[in-house]
């Protein structure tokens, strides 16, 4: 019988999809943070959940050849990265293996060879940081990310996966905020307080937008902080204030005020200019976004498709506009009104006329558009495609589907429905993309053809 606090010796055989080491002990599955395959360690049992035990390392007896020193000084405390302690080659191997296993276990799809697209530089890739703020008992600023499964902020001066041009702002921003004595409370309980700061950069343009998220517009002293940062850093093109008054976990509110400069940055994807606002959803890794969108365009070109492509969940036109720029007629569907309006602006900036956007619910709009198109692009949220939409696809059977996924489990579920359960489609190609190096996340592009 195992008990909380017990110390046991385990041998790690694998990594979970969250990056934890997997071991077995007396028929129990043991998850251990920071333990690597091939390592033997003494671990302390922390708690039991269902039939699993979660544990922490006490000492490592045999060290894996793939173990490296993390680049981040607070890696073991911060809740951001999970795989900085292993080599990047091993990280990619584990992520691809877990992706294949997910397809096999959920959908019964076995594809031995799947390419993983990556950038050899696994650091300094993030184009945005949303950083919670708090003041400690001595009224000093805590500026950093939450510890795992908590709202405790781990203070940082530098993040090794954040674009270094944003890193250069952190020490000075912390200092001027500290001196301002402005209330800071990431939970939004303290009146007239800043909850988060958002640092956003156009990777290819270098333009930076600094945004403060507060529970009120009445933040005394913020105008001086904004003026200092805007005047000191030439690449800062704007400073904004987003109002989120509710004491909950929602990051952004509905209202954004421009304090100085402008309320957007510009960046370039696949040769197309895009505007991006404070709260705009935009892929974190610009370089990998460019690569995977180019792959999608090439696939449609290779198949010599000549009709209209419907881009569901089209956002600000990140995929729609490059497709249209390559000669395809495109209709984008986006439920978020601000993003839909911005996609129209972005298409106009690029002088693209063979494109239109519809602001509405994807399921409802797709029903109406099936007769006008035989090709689709889906880039859904983590929950994947809704059952209603899957049923529409099975009923109307478009010729081509490109499915971008950020969740292998829901991708596998949807592929099972389309390919195995209904025998409507076949997989032409699957590519995995490492948008988030040093974490356990892996995105994918599945290219599907009608049988």
C-alpha positions in Angstrom: 0.0 0.0 0.0 1.4 3.4 -1.0 0.8 6.5 1.0 1.3 10.3 0.7 4.9 11.3 1.6 6.3 7.9 1.0 9.7 7.7 -0.8 10.2 5.1 -3.5 12.7 4.2 -6.2 11.4 4.3 -9.7 12.7 3.9 -13.3 11.3 6.3 -15.8 10.2 4.6 -19.0 8.5 7.4 -20.9 7.1 11.0 -20.9 3.4 11.8 -20.7 1.7 14.2 -23.0 2.2 16.9 -20.3 6.0 16.2 -20.1 6.0 14.3 -16.8 8.1 11.2 -16.4 6.1 7.9 -16.4 7.1 5.0 -14.1 5.4 1.9 -12.6 5.6 0.8 -9.0 3.6 -2.1 -7.5 1.1 -1.9 -10.4 0.6 1.9 -9.8 1.3 4.4 -12.6 3.6 7.1 -11.2 3.9 10.6 -12.8 7.1 12.6 -11.8 7.7 16.2 -12.8 11.2 16.7 -14.5 12.1 12.9 -14.6 13.3 11.7 -18.0 13.2 8.3 -19.7 16.0 6.0 -18.7 16.5 7.7 -15.3 16.3 5.9 -12.0 15.3 8.2 -9.1 14.1 8.4 -5.5 10.8 10.2 -5.6 8.3 11.4 -3.0 4.6 10.6 -3.5 2.6 13.9 -3.3 -1.0 12.9 -4.0 -3.2 10.3 -5.6 -5.7 11.0 -8.4 -7.9 8.1 -9.5 -5.4 5.2 -9.9 -2.3 7.4 -10.5 0.2 8.8 -8.1 2.0 12.2 -8.6 5.4 12.6 -7.2 8.5 14.9 -7.1 12.2 14.0 -7.5 14.2 13.6 -4.3 17.4 12.4 -6.0 18.4 11.0 -9.3 20.5 7.8 -9.2 21.1 7.3 -12.9 21.0 10.5 -15.1 19.8 10.4 -18.8 22.2 11.3 -21.5 19.6 13.7 -22.8 19.3 15.7 -19.6 20.6 19.3 -20.0 20.8 22.4 -17.8 17.6 24.5 -18.3 18.2 27.9 -19.8 15.7 29.5 -17.5 16.8 30.4 -13.9 13.2 29.8 -12.5 12.4 26.8 -14.7 11.5 24.4 -11.9 9.1 27.0 -10.4 7.5 28.6 -13.4 4.4 27.1 -15.0 5.4 27.9 -18.5 7.9 25.5 -20.0 7.9 21.8 -19.2 10.8 20.4 -21.4 13.8 22.7 -20.9 15.6 19.9 -19.0 16.0 17.6 -22.0 17.7 18.0 -25.4 15.7 19.5 -28.2 16.1 16.4 -30.3 14.8 14.2 -27.5 11.9 16.7 -27.0 10.9 16.4 -30.6 11.1 12.6 -30.5 8.9 12.4 -27.5 6.3 14.8 -28.8 6.1 13.1 -32.2 5.8 9.7 -30.5 3.0 10.9 -28.2 1.2 12.4 -31.3 1.3 9.1 -33.1 0.2 7.2 -30.1 -2.8 9.5 -29.7 -3.9 9.0 -33.3 -3.5 5.2 -32.8 -5.2 4.9 -29.4 -8.2 7.2 -30.1 -8.7 6.8 -33.9 -7.0 3.6 -34.7 -4.9 5.5 -37.3 -1.3 4.2 -37.6 1.0 6.4 -39.7 4.6 5.3 -39.2 6.3 8.3 -40.9 5.1 11.8 -39.9 7.3 14.8 -40.5 7.9 17.3 -37.7 8.6 20.8 -38.9 10.7 22.8 -36.4 13.1 25.7 -36.1 16.6 24.7 -34.9 16.5 27.6 -32.5 14.1 26.4 -29.8 14.3 29.7 -27.7 13.3 33.3 -28.1 10.4 32.6 -30.4 7.3 33.9 -28.6 5.9 37.2 -30.1 3.6 37.9 -27.1 3.7 37.6 -23.4 0.7 38.1 -21.0 2.4 38.7 -17.7 0.4 38.9 -14.4 1.4 41.6 -11.8 1.2 41.7 -8.1 2.9 43.6 -5.2 4.5 41.5 -2.4 4.3 42.3 1.3 7.0 44.9 1.0 5.1 46.6 -1.9 7.6 45.5 -4.5 6.4 44.4 -8.0 6.1 40.7 -8.8 6.3 40.5 -12.6 6.2 37.0 -14.0 4.3 33.8 -14.8 2.2 31.7 -12.4 3.7 28.7 -10.7 2.0 25.4 -11.9 -1.7 25.1 -10.9 -1.6 28.3 -8.8 -2.0 32.0 -8.9 1.4 32.5 -7.2 3.6 34.7 -9.4 7.2 33.7 -10.0 9.1 36.9 -10.5 11.3 37.1 -13.7 13.6 39.6 -15.4 14.0 37.5 -18.6 12.2 34.7 -20.3 14.3 32.5 -22.7 11.4 31.6 -25.0 10.2 35.2 -25.4 11.5 37.4 -28.3 14.6 39.0 -26.9 13.4 42.4 -28.1 10.6 42.1 -25.6 13.0 40.8 -22.9 14.9 44.0 -23.2 11.8 45.9 -22.0 11.2 43.9 -18.8 13.8 45.2 -16.3 13.0 48.9 -17.1 9.2 48.3 -17.1 9.4 46.6 -13.7 11.5 49.4 -12.3 9.2 52.2 -13.5 6.1 50.4 -12.4 7.7 49.7 -9.0 8.5 53.4 -8.5 5.0 54.5 -9.6 3.4 52.8 -6.6 0.4 51.9 -8.9 -1.8 49.2 -7.4 -1.1 45.8 -9.0 -3.3 42.8 -8.4 -3.6 40.0 -11.0 -6.8 38.7 -9.3 -8.5 42.1 -9.9 -9.7 42.4 -6.3 -7.7 45.5 -5.3 -9.5 48.7 -6.6 -8.0 50.6 -9.4 -5.2 48.1 -10.1 -3.2 46.8 -13.0 -3.8 43.0 -13.5 -1.5 42.1 -16.4 0.9 43.7 -18.8 0.9 42.5 -22.4 4.1 42.8 -24.5 3.5 42.1 -28.2 6.0 42.3 -31.2 5.8 42.0 -34.9 8.5 39.4 -35.5 9.2 40.6 -39.0 8.7 44.4 -38.4 10.1 44.8 -34.9 7.0 47.0 -33.9 6.1 46.6 -30.2 2.7 47.3 -28.5 2.6 47.6 -24.7 -0.8 47.0 -23.2 -1.9 47.2 -19.6 -4.9 45.3 -18.4 -6.7 46.8 -15.4 -9.9 46.6 -13.5 -10.6 50.3 -13.9 -9.7 53.2 -16.2 -8.8 55.3 -13.1 -5.2 54.2 -12.8 -3.3 57.2 -11.3 0.2 57.5 -12.5 -0.2 55.1 -15.5 0.0 58.1 -17.9 3.6 58.8 -16.7 4.6 55.1 -17.0 3.2 55.0 -20.5 4.9 58.2 -21.6 8.3 57.0 -20.3 8.1 53.7 -22.1 6.8 55.2 -25.3 9.4 57.9 -25.5 12.4 55.7 -24.5 12.0 52.8 -26.9 11.8 53.7 -30.6 10.2 50.4 -31.6 7.3 50.9 -29.2 4.6 52.1 -31.5 1.7 52.3 -29.0 0.6 51.9 -25.4 -2.9 50.8 -24.6 -5.1 50.2 -21.6 -7.6 47.3 -21.6 -10.4 47.3 -19.0 -11.3 44.0 -17.4 -13.4 44.8 -14.3 -14.5 41.3 -13.4 -12.7 39.4 -10.7 -12.4 36.2 -12.7 -9.8 34.4 -14.9 -10.9 36.2 -18.2 -7.8 38.0 -19.4 -9.2 40.7 -21.7 -12.2 43.0 -21.3 -14.3 44.5 -24.1 -12.9 48.0 -23.9 -9.4 49.2 -24.9 -8.2 52.8 -24.6 -5.2 54.0 -26.6 -2.9 55.9 -24.2 -0.1 56.9 -26.7 0.7 56.1 -30.3 -1.6 53.6 -32.0 -3.5 50.5 -30.8 -2.0 48.0 -33.2 1.3 46.6 -34.6 1.9 45.3 -38.1 3.6 42.1 -39.0 4.1 40.0 -42.2 2.9 36.5 -42.9 3.7 34.8 -46.2 4.5 38.2 -47.7 1.2 39.7 -46.5 0.8 42.7 -44.2 -1.4 42.2 -41.1 -2.5 44.5 -38.4 -2.7 43.0 -34.9 -4.5 44.6 -31.9 -4.0 44.2 -28.1 -6.4 41.3 -27.8 -6.1 39.8 -31.3 -5.6 36.1 -31.5 -2.5 35.5 -33.5 -0.1 32.6 -33.5 2.7 32.9 -30.9 5.4 31.6 -33.3 5.4 33.7 -36.4 8.2 31.8 -38.2 6.4 28.5 -37.9 3.1 30.0 -38.8 4.6 31.2 -42.0 6.0 27.8 -42.8 2.8 25.8 -42.2 0.6 28.3 -44.1 3.0 28.0 -47.0 2.6 24.2 -46.8 -1.2 24.5 -46.9 -1.1 26.8 -49.9 1.3 24.4 -51.8 -1.1 21.5 -51.1 -4.1 23.2 -52.7 -1.9 24.3 -55.6 -0.6 20.8 -56.1 -4.1 19.5 -56.3 -4.9 22.2 -58.9 -8.0 23.2 -57.0 -9.9 26.0 -58.8 -13.0 26.6 -56.8 -13.7 28.6 -53.6 -12.0 27.7 -50.4 -13.9 28.3 -47.2 -11.7 29.2 -44.3 -13.6 28.4 -41.1 -12.4 30.1 -37.9 -10.6 32.6 -40.1 -9.6 35.0 -37.3 -7.9 38.1 -38.7 -7.2 36.5 -42.1 -3.9 34.9 -41.3 -4.6 31.9 -43.6 -7.3 33.4 -45.8 -5.3 36.3 -47.1 -2.2 34.2 -48.2 -4.5 31.8 -49.9 -6.2 34.6 -51.8 -2.9 36.2 -52.6 -2.0 33.0 -54.4 -5.0 33.2 -56.6 -7.7 31.2 -54.8 -11.1 32.6 -54.2 -11.7 32.5 -50.4 -14.5 33.0 -48.0 -13.5 33.4 -44.3 -15.9 32.7 -41.4 -15.2 34.2 -38.0 -17.5 34.4 -35.0 -15.5 37.2 -33.2 -16.8 40.5 -34.6 -13.5 42.4 -33.9 -11.4 39.8 -35.6 -13.8 39.6 -38.5 -13.7 43.4 -39.0 -9.9 43.3 -38.8 -9.7 40.6 -41.4 -11.6 42.9 -43.8 -9.1 45.7 -43.1 -6.1 43.4 -43.6 -7.4 42.2 -47.0 -7.9 45.9 -48.0 -4.3 46.7 -46.9 -3.0 44.0 -49.2 -5.3 45.1 -52.1 -6.9 41.6 -52.3 -10.3 41.5 -53.9 -10.9 37.8 -54.4 -11.8 37.3 -50.7 -14.8 38.0 -48.5 -15.5 37.5 -44.8 -18.6 36.5 -42.9 -19.1 37.3 -39.2 -21.1 34.5 -37.7 -21.2 31.0 -36.1 -19.2 28.5 -38.2 -21.8 25.7 -38.0 -24.6 27.9 -39.2 -22.7 29.7 -41.9 -21.1 26.5 -43.3 -24.5 25.0 -43.8 -25.4 27.8 -46.2 -22.1 27.7 -48.1 -21.7 24.1 -49.0 -23.1 24.4 -52.4 -20.6 27.1 -53.3 -17.4 25.2 -52.2 -15.7 21.9 -52.3 -12.7 22.8 -50.2 -12.3 23.8 -46.6 -9.7 25.0 -44.1 -10.5 24.4 -40.4 -8.4 25.9 -37.6 -10.7 25.3 -34.6 -10.1 25.9 -30.9 -8.7 23.0 -28.7 -12.2 21.4 -28.4 -12.0 20.6 -32.1 -14.9 20.4 -34.6 -18.4 20.3 -33.1 -20.6 17.2 -33.8 -23.0 19.3 -35.9 -20.2 20.4 -38.2 -18.8 16.9 -38.6 -22.3 15.7 -39.6 -22.5 18.4 -42.2 -19.1 17.4 -43.7 -20.2 13.7 -43.8 -23.5 14.6 -45.5 -22.1 17.1 -48.1 -18.7 15.5 -48.6 -16.4 18.4 -49.8 -13.4 17.2 -51.9 -10.7 18.7 -49.7 -10.2 19.5 -46.0 -7.2 21.1 -44.4 -7.4 20.7 -40.7 -5.0 22.7 -38.4 -5.2 21.3 -34.9 -3.7 22.4 -31.5 -5.0 19.3 -29.7 -4.0 15.8 -30.9 -6.8 14.2 -28.9 -9.7 16.1 -30.5 -8.0 15.8 -33.9 -7.9 12.0 -33.5 -11.6 12.0 -32.4 -12.6 14.0 -35.5 -10.5 12.0 -37.9 -12.1 8.8 -36.5 -15.5 10.2 -37.3 -14.6 11.3 -40.9 -12.3 8.4 -41.9 -13.1 5.2 -39.9 -16.7 5.6 -38.7 -18.1 6.9 -42.0 -15.5 5.9 -44.6 -15.8 9.2 -46.4 -12.2 10.5 -46.5 -8.6 9.4 -46.6 -5.5 11.2 -45.2 -3.3 12.6 -47.9 -0.7 13.9 -45.5 0.0 14.8 -41.9 2.5 17.4 -40.8 3.3 18.2 -37.2 4.6 21.7 -36.3 6.5 22.6 -33.2 4.9 26.0 -32.5 5.9 25.8 -28.8 9.4 24.5 -28.3 10.4 23.6 -24.7 6.7 22.8 -23.9 4.8 19.5 -24.4 2.4 21.1 -27.0 2.5 20.1 -30.6 0.3 21.4 -33.5 -0.5 19.6 -36.7 -1.8 20.1 -40.2 -3.8 17.2 -41.6 -4.6 17.2 -45.4 -7.7 15.1 -46.2 -9.2 14.1 -49.5 -12.6 12.6 -50.3 -12.5 8.9 -51.3 
